[in-house]
Amino acid sequence: MITTDRVSAFDRVLGTIPFKGQILTQIAKFWFNKTEKIVPNHILSYPDPQVLIAKKAKTLPVEIIVRGYLTGSLWREYAQGINGQYGFILPKNLKKDQPFDRPLVTPTTKAAYGVHDEPISREKIISGLVDARIYDKAVEYSLALFNLGQTWAKRRGLILVDTKYEFGLVNGELVLVDEVHTPDSSRYWTADEYDARFASGDDQKMLDKENIRQWLLERGFSGEGTPPILTDSIRVFLAEQYIELFRLLTNQQFEPETGKAADRITTNLRRAGYIT
């Protein structure tokens, strides 16, 4: 699996973010290593800063999203009066960015490229998409991962707000696949500013992909029509947020790889014996 610098939002590819592929791969590596004792994963090796070698899995046709706060797409739906789409009803009069008493599981369909993922309930999932035993095990794994992620993030001055997990079957075993707790699949806020911003109703300080979604929404794009062209300033800004998140999560300085990525990847794959 090669992670490129391309960025997408609302199921549309928008352009590139400098060093995004390397940052995501290295953050995923950090989390796969940290969580491998509680949830099995598909990783075999990392021959290049943008490449992971993985076991081939039969992926589940749903994504499991765990949320600790009412924000993002769930808030946008709630604010429009949409409720119950995940098989439970949220209480009335909740506020944007309000924490839940316990993490909520809000699964979605795993749609084909260019088609929006849709909310789905457990009942619909186990009625034909995924065996109930397998799905419930995936949810159990997801909640364990989220708990570990929130605990570590808090230690590092961050809040892991919500995240997406994907699972697959390898020789009958359920394993974590794709990525884990990266700024593309997860939402992170800075912890020291949360209370003041929540009290004032201001947006939280984000270190994740939501920055690009908000930039698009401010320009009237939410998935339909032609997206605005990414400016250099938003591309650099998002790269800076990702690099800062890498530093905070791993307690390491990010060291960017320069030069032509394709040549470096080919050389490293050949050196590791994966290609000739």
DOLO-754938 format. One record per residue: residue in one letter; y, z negated, x negated of N, C-alpha, C in turn. Coordinates in steps of 0.05 Angstrom, whole numbers. Example, Ala and Ser with C-alpha at 12.3 -4.5 7.8 and 13.67 -1.06 7.14 Angstrom:
<pts>
type  n.c2  n.c3  n.c1  ca.c2  ca.c3  ca.c1  c.c2  c.c3  c.c1
a  -114  -156  -264  -90  -156  -246  -66  -156  -264
s  -45  -142  -257  -21  -143  -273  1  -157  -258
</pts>
This chain:
<pts>
type  n.c2  n.c3  n.c1  ca.c2  ca.c3  ca.c1  c.c2  c.c3  c.c1
m  -24  0  -17  0  0  0  25  0  -18
i  42  20  -14  66  22  -30  90  17  -11
t  106  -3  -18  129  -10  -2  154  4  -14
t  166  21  1  189  36  -8  215  22  -2
d  237  34  -9  263  23  -4  274  31  23
r  259  46  39  268  54  65  272  30  84
v  292  32  101  296  11  120  297  23  148
s  285  9  167  285  18  195  293  -5  213
a  303  1  236  310  -19  256  309  -5  284
f  301  -21  304  297  -10  331  279  15  330
d  259  13  312  239  34  310  250  61  300
r  271  60  285  283  85  273  288  81  244
v  279  100  227  285  99  198  314  106  194
l  328  90  179  357  92  177  367  102  149
g  351  97  129  360  103  102  346  85  82
t  359  78  60  347  61  40  365  37  33
i  352  16  23  366  -7  13  357  -11  -16
p  376  -13  -35  368  -16  -63  348  -39  -69
f  327  -32  -82  306  -51  -92  291  -65  -69
k  294  -55  -45  281  -68  -22  250  -68  -25
g  238  -46  -34  209  -46  -37  199  -66  -56
q  212  -69  -78  204  -89  -98  207  -117  -88
i  230  -123  -75  234  -149  -65  214  -157  -44
l  208  -139  -25  189  -145  -4  161  -150  -15
t  153  -133  -34  126  -136  -46  124  -162  -60
q  144  -170  -75  142  -194  -91  144  -219  -73
i  160  -218  -52  160  -241  -33  133  -243  -19
a  122  -220  -10  96  -220  2  75  -231  -16
k  76  -223  -42  57  -234  -61  59  -264  -63
f  84  -274  -64  89  -303  -66  75  -317  -42
w  79  -306  -18  68  -319  6  38  -315  9
f  28  -291  2  -1  -288  4  -15  -308  -15
n  -4  -312  -39  -16  -331  -57  -14  -359  -46
k  8  -366  -34  12  -393  -24  -5  -400  0
t  -12  -379  16  -26  -384  41  -55  -377  41
e  -66  -367  19  -93  -356  18  -114  -378  24
k  -107  -403  19  -127  -425  24  -129  -433  53
i  -109  -425  69  -111  -432  98  -117  -408  115
v  -111  -384  106  -116  -360  121  -126  -338  102
p  -149  -326  106  -158  -305  88  -140  -280  92
n  -136  -265  70  -120  -241  72  -134  -217  59
h  -120  -194  60  -132  -169  51  -126  -161  22
i  -113  -179  7  -104  -172  -19  -127  -171  -40
l  -126  -150  -57  -144  -147  -80  -129  -150  -106
s  -106  -136  -109  -91  -138  -134  -62  -127  -130
y  -46  -131  -151  -18  -121  -151  -13  -106  -177
p  -20  -80  -178  -17  -65  -203  12  -57  -209
d  31  -61  -190  58  -52  -194  76  -70  -177
p  101  -74  -185  120  -90  -169  124  -81  -140
q  117  -55  -134  120  -45  -107  94  -38  -94
v  71  -46  -106  45  -37  -96  26  -61  -94
l  12  -61  -72  -10  -80  -70  -35  -64  -62
i  -58  -72  -74  -84  -60  -68  -97  -79  -48
a  -106  -67  -25  -116  -84  -4  -143  -73  7
k  -158  -92  19  -182  -83  33  -174  -68  58
k  -189  -48  64  -184  -32  88  -193  -48  113
a  -175  -53  132  -182  -69  155  -178  -52  180
k  -192  -60  201  -188  -49  228  -167  -67  241
t  -142  -59  242  -121  -76  251  -122  -81  281
l  -114  -105  289  -112  -111  317  -89  -95  329
p  -91  -86  354  -70  -69  366  -47  -86  377
v  -43  -110  367  -21  -127  376  -9  -140  351
e  17  -147  353  30  -163  333  36  -191  344
i  30  -211  328  35  -238  338  61  -248  326
i  80  -254  344  106  -263  335  108  -293  343
v  115  -309  323  118  -338  328  148  -344  325
r  159  -359  344  187  -364  345  192  -395  346
g  211  -403  329  219  -431  330  246  -435  344
y  261  -413  349  287  -415  360  291  -392  380
l  310  -396  399  316  -376  418  338  -358  407
t  330  -336  396  349  -318  382  338  -290  382
g  353  -271  370  343  -244  367  337  -230  394
s  316  -215  394  309  -199  418  302  -218  442
l  290  -241  436  283  -259  458  308  -270  471
w  328  -276  455  354  -285  467  367  -262  483
r  366  -238  472  379  -216  487  365  -211  514
e  339  -214  514  324  -211  540  331  -234  558
y  331  -258  548  337  -283  564  365  -281  576
a  384  -272  559  412  -271  569  415  -250  591
q  397  -230  592  397  -210  613  381  -218  638
g  370  -242  637  354  -252  660  325  -244  659
i  316  -233  636  288  -225  633  272  -250  624
n  251  -257  639  236  -281  633  207  -277  643
g  189  -290  630  161  -289  638  145  -266  627
q  156  -250  610  142  -226  600  119  -233  581
y  119  -257  571  98  -265  552  77  -284  565
g  79  -287  591  60  -304  605  69  -332  609
f  94  -338  603  105  -365  608  134  -362  614
i  146  -382  627  174  -381  635  190  -400  618
l  212  -390  606  230  -407  591  248  -422  611
p  255  -447  604  273  -463  621  300  -450  624
k  314  -458  645  342  -448  649  361  -462  630
n  384  -449  627  407  -461  613  402  -466  583
l  385  -451  571  382  -453  542  405  -438  528
k  411  -446  504  432  -435  488  422  -417  466
k  438  -398  458  431  -380  436  427  -397  411
d  405  -391  397  397  -404  371  388  -432  375
q  381  -440  400  371  -467  405  342  -469  396
p  335  -491  383  307  -495  375  289  -501  398
f  264  -491  397  244  -499  417  231  -525  409
d  220  -539  429  206  -564  423  182  -559  405
r  170  -536  408  147  -528  391  148  -498  389
p  137  -487  368  137  -457  365  124  -443  388
l  136  -420  396  125  -404  417  113  -379  406
v  91  -370  418  78  -345  410  86  -323  430
t  99  -303  421  108  -281  438  98  -254  427
p  73  -247  433  61  -223  422  73  -198  433
t  70  -176  418  79  -150  427  57  -129  422
t  59  -107  436  41  -85  430  48  -74  403
k  29  -60  390  34  -47  365  36  -17  370
a  60  -8  376  64  19  385  63  39  362
a  58  64  369  59  86  350  88  90  340
y  90  103  317  117  107  305  135  121  325
g  160  110  327  180  122  344  179  112  373
v  159  95  379  157  83  406  162  54  403
h  177  42  421  184  14  420  160  -3  426
d  156  -25  410  137  -46  417  145  -59  443
e  126  -68  459  132  -80  485  120  -108  486
p  134  -127  499  123  -154  504  97  -152  519
i  79  -171  513  53  -171  526  43  -200  527
s  28  -207  548  18  -234  551  -10  -236  540
r  -19  -261  535  -46  -266  525  -66  -254  545
e  -61  -258  571  -79  -249  592  -84  -219  590
k  -63  -204  586  -66  -175  583  -80  -167  557
i  -74  -182  536  -87  -176  510  -117  -179  512
i  -126  -202  523  -155  -207  523  -169  -193  546
s  -154  -179  563  -167  -164  585  -178  -137  576
g  -174  -130  551  -184  -105  542  -176  -96  514
l  -154  -108  504  -144  -100  477  -159  -114  455
v  -161  -141  457  -173  -157  436  -191  -178  448
d  -215  -182  436  -233  -203  445  -219  -230  445
a  -222  -246  465  -208  -271  468  -213  -289  444
r  -237  -290  434  -243  -308  411  -228  -299  386
i  -226  -273  382  -212  -263  359  -182  -267  362
y  -172  -261  385  -143  -265  390  -135  -294  386
d  -150  -312  398  -143  -341  396  -145  -351  367
k  -163  -340  351  -165  -347  323  -140  -336  308
a  -131  -312  315  -107  -301  303  -83  -318  310
v  -81  -328  334  -59  -346  342  -61  -372  326
e  -84  -383  323  -88  -408  308  -79  -404  279
y  -87  -381  267  -79  -375  240  -48  -373  239
s  -37  -359  259  -8  -354  259  8  -380  260
l  0  -399  276  14  -424  278  11  -440  253
a  -12  -439  239  -16  -453  214  2  -441  192
l  4  -414  192  22  -400  173  51  -407  178
f  59  -408  203  86  -413  210  94  -442  202
n  76  -461  207  81  -488  200  85  -491  170
l  67  -478  154  71  -480  125  97  -466  116
g  103  -443  129  127  -429  122  152  -445  128
q  153  -458  151  176  -474  158  179  -498  139
t  157  -510  133  158  -533  115  169  -525  87
w  159  -503  77  169  -494  50  198  -485  52
a  205  -470  72  233  -461  75  252  -485  77
k  245  -505  91  262  -529  94  266  -542  66
r  245  -542  50  247  -554  23  266  -538  6
r  269  -512  12  285  -494  -4  313  -489  9
g  321  -506  28  347  -503  41  349  -481  61
l  327  -472  72  326  -450  91  313  -458  117
i  316  -442  137  302  -445  162  286  -420  167
l  260  -422  169  244  -399  178  245  -399  208
v  260  -381  219  266  -381  248  244  -369  265
d  235  -346  257  213  -332  271  201  -312  252
t  178  -302  259  164  -283  242  143  -268  257
k  134  -246  245  113  -229  256  89  -230  238
y  65  -232  250  40  -231  235  23  -209  245
e  8  -196  227  -11  -176  235  -38  -183  223
f  -59  -178  238  -86  -185  230  -105  -161  233
g  -127  -162  218  -147  -141  221  -174  -152  215
l  -194  -136  220  -222  -144  215  -233  -129  190
v  -244  -145  172  -257  -133  148  -286  -143  148
n  -305  -126  153  -333  -134  155  -336  -157  175
g  -322  -155  197  -325  -175  218  -308  -200  214
e  -295  -203  191  -278  -226  185  -249  -221  192
l  -236  -239  207  -208  -236  213  -191  -244  189
v  -173  -225  181  -157  -230  157  -128  -223  163
l  -110  -236  149  -81  -229  150  -76  -204  135
v  -61  -185  146  -56  -159  133  -26  -153  133
d  -19  -131  121  9  -121  120  26  -138  102
e  44  -155  113  62  -171  97  63  -199  110
v  76  -217  96  78  -244  107  104  -258  98
h  119  -267  117  144  -282  112  164  -268  95
t  165  -242  97  186  -227  83  211  -225  100
p  234  -217  89  258  -214  105  257  -190  124
d  237  -173  122  233  -152  141  217  -161  165
s  199  -180  161  181  -189  183  190  -216  193
s  209  -229  180  217  -256  187  247  -259  188
r  255  -280  203  284  -286  204  288  -313  189
y  308  -312  171  314  -336  155  344  -343  159
w  350  -368  164  378  -378  164  382  -398  142
t  407  -402  133  412  -424  114  414  -450  130
a  400  -470  120  397  -495  136  423  -511  137
d  439  -512  115  462  -530  114  484  -522  133
e  484  -497  143  505  -488  162  496  -487  191
y  470  -493  195  459  -489  222  474  -506  243
d  475  -531  239  486  -549  260  515  -542  268
a  532  -537  248  560  -531  254  562  -504  268
r  547  -485  260  549  -458  272  537  -459  301
f  516  -474  305  504  -477  332  524  -491  350
a  537  -512  341  555  -527  357  579  -510  365
s  589  -492  347  612  -476  353  605  -450  367
g  579  -443  368  571  -418  381  573  -394  362
d  578  -399  336  580  -377  317  552  -367  309
d  551  -342  300  525  -332  290  517  -348  265
q  491  -350  262  480  -364  239  483  -346  214
k  483  -359  190  483  -344  165  455  -334  160
m  451  -308  160  425  -296  159  419  -284  131
l  394  -286  123  386  -274  97  362  -256  102
d  365  -238  122  342  -222  130  351  -196  143
k  332  -182  154  337  -156  166  354  -156  191
e  357  -180  203  374  -181  227  403  -172  221
n  411  -175  196  438  -166  188  442  -136  195
i  422  -120  190  425  -91  195  424  -86  225
r  407  -102  240  406  -98  269  434  -105  281
q  446  -127  272  472  -134  283  493  -113  276
w  491  -102  252  510  -81  244  507  -57  262
l  483  -50  270  478  -28  288  488  -34  316
l  482  -58  326  490  -66  353  521  -66  355
e  534  -74  334  564  -74  334  575  -46  337
r  559  -26  329  567  2  331  554  16  354
g  543  1  373  533  12  398  506  24  397
f  490  19  375  463  30  374  442  8  377
s  424  12  396  402  -7  400  375  8  403
g  374  32  392  349  46  392  349  73  406
e  369  78  422  371  104  436  394  120  424
g  390  147  424  411  164  413  409  166  382
t  431  173  370  432  177  341  444  152  328
p  429  141  309  440  117  295  463  124  277
p  481  105  272  503  110  253  492  112  224
i  506  127  208  498  130  180  504  104  165
l  485  94  149  489  70  134  510  74  113
t  530  56  112  550  57  91  539  44  65
d  551  51  43  543  38  18  547  8  19
s  568  -1  33  574  -29  34  553  -45  49
i  542  -34  71  521  -49  85  495  -47  70
r  490  -25  56  466  -23  39  466  -44  17
v  488  -46  3  490  -65  -19  490  -94  -8
f  503  -98  14  504  -125  26  475  -134  33
l  459  -117  45  432  -125  53  415  -130  28
a  419  -113  7  404  -118  -18  411  -145  -29
e  437  -153  -29  445  -179  -39  433  -202  -23
q  431  -198  3  419  -219  20  389  -222  13
y  375  -200  10  347  -201  3  342  -213  -24
i  359  -207  -43  357  -218  -70  361  -248  -70
e  381  -257  -54  387  -285  -52  364  -300  -39
l  351  -288  -18  328  -300  -6  305  -302  -25
f  301  -281  -41  280  -282  -62  284  -306  -80
r  309  -309  -89  315  -331  -108  310  -358  -96
l  319  -361  -71  315  -387  -57  286  -393  -52
l  271  -374  -42  243  -378  -35  226  -384  -59
t  229  -368  -80  211  -369  -103  221  -386  -126
n  247  -394  -125  260  -408  -147  259  -392  -173
q  261  -366  -170  261  -348  -193  284  -328  -190
q  294  -318  -212  314  -297  -211  300  -270  -207
f  312  -253  -191  301  -227  -186  307  -208  -210
e  287  -195  -220  290  -177  -243  283  -148  -233
p  303  -133  -226  299  -106  -215  286  -87  -234
e  268  -71  -224  256  -49  -240  275  -24  -237
t  282  -12  -259  299  11  -258  283  36  -266
g  296  59  -264  282  84  -270  269  96  -245
k  254  117  -249  241  131  -227  216  116  -218
a  217  106  -193  195  90  -183  169  105  -182
a  169  130  -174  144  145  -171  129  147  -198
d  144  152  -219  132  155  -246  120  128  -255
r  135  106  -250  125  80  -258  100  72  -243
i  101  77  -216  78  70  -200  53  86  -208
t  57  112  -213  34  128  -222  23  118  -248
t  40  111  -267  31  101  -293  15  75  -289
n  26  57  -273  12  31  -269  -14  33  -254
l  -15  51  -235  -40  56  -220  -61  68  -238
r  -52  86  -256  -71  98  -275  -81  77  -295
r  -62  61  -304  -70  40  -324  -89  20  -312
a  -87  15  -286  -105  -4  -273  -131  8  -264
g  -134  35  -267  -158  48  -261  -162  57  -233
y  -139  57  -217  -141  65  -189  -138  95  -185
i  -126  108  -204  -124  138  -204  -130  148  -231
t  -136  174  -234  -142  186  -260  -121  206  -267
</pts>
